[in-house]
Amino acid sequence: MPPFFQREDKTMGKRKTKTATITYKGEEYALVFNLNVMETIQEQYGSVEKWGDLVECDEPKAKDIKFGFTAMLNEGIDIYNEENDADRAFLTEKQVGRIISEIGLAAAAENLKDTVVASTRSDEKN
């Protein structure tokens, strides 16, 4: 995994959330995939599955990667703001595009997919 990413199981408030932490220009950002992000993706693409098919193909479109990354990073910022009584600004898709360019599109796509999979996998055994 590139040095930009660090994966962890993190308790964010009372929620246990799987996250990846991205470091960009000295700032750490949590990449979070949860129900709020799923809703945002469904509103744009119709379903998480349709969006997943677009970002898991051999050559994903930058627009689709940026959309998912923006939703996931902004959810991490929103959680951070809530839990720390902070007012950290949300990122625009252009800003997220710069972050992705810095870390590399392939690494970004892989870590986006890994975070989604880790977040939707059940920790319970049948």
N, C-alpha and C positions, 0 to 999 in steps of 0.2 A: 504494500500500500504506500503511495507517495507520502512524503513528510507533511503534506498539507492536511492530511486526514488522520483523525484518531477516533476509533470506534469505541463506544462504551454503552453499558446499560446504566441509565442514570435515573435517579428519582428526581423528577422535576415537580416540586411541591408534593402533592399526594399521589401523583401519577408516576407510574414506572414506564418510561419511554425509552426506546432504543434510539440512540442518536449517533451521529458522526460529528466531530468538531472540525471545522475548517479554520485554518489560520491564514489570514490574508492581510498583508501590510501591518503586521503586529496585532491585529484584532482577531479575536476568536468568535466564530459564529457556529451555532448549533444547527445542524441539518436534521429536522424533525419530520417524521411522517406519522400522522395521527388522523383521527376522524375529521378534524377541521380541514386538513390538507386534502383528504379524500373528497370532501364536499367541494372544495375549490376546483379540483381536477374534474370531478363529475360535471360541474356547471359548465366547464369549458369544452370537455371532450365527450360528454355523454356517459362515460363510465371510466373507472380506473383501468379496467382491462384494455379498453381501446387506447388509452394513453400509454399503458405499459407496452403494448404491441409496437407503438411508434418509437419508443425510446430503447427497446430491446432489439431492434433490427440491426442489420450489418452497418447501415449508415443512417443513424438517427438524425433528424433535422434539429439544427441548433435551437430553433424556436421552441420545440417541444421540450428539450432538455432545460432551456432557460426558464420556461414556464414552471416546470416541476421544481427546479432548484429555487426559484423565487418564492414559490408557495412554502416550501420546506424551510428555507432560511428565515422568511418573515414570521412563520409560526414560532421558530426558535427565538426570534427577537421579541415577539409578543409574550411568550412565556417568561423570558428573562425580565422584561419590563414589569410584568405582573408580580413576579416573585421578589424583585429587588426595588420596587417602587421607583423604577427608572423610566426614562423617556428616550430610549435609543431609537433612532429613526429607522423606518422600514427601508428596504432596498428596492430600487427600481429594477426592471428587467435589464436596462442598459448597464447598471452597476453590477448585476449578477453576471452579465455577459463578460465583463472585464475580469471578474473573479474566475470564471470558467476558463477564459483565455489564459490566465496566469497558471492555473493548475493543469490545464490540458483537457480537451474535450473528451478524450477516451477515458481518462481517470475520473473525470466528473460523471460521465455516464455510468461507469462501473460502480462508483460509490453511491450514486443516486439509486441504482438498482439494488445494491446491497442493503442500503438503509431501508428501502421499501420492504424487501424480503424479510429482513430482521424484525421489522416493526409489525408485520402481519403474521409471523410465525407464532404459533401458540407455545407457551412454556409448559403447558399442561400435557401430561401423558394420558393417552386413552386407556 
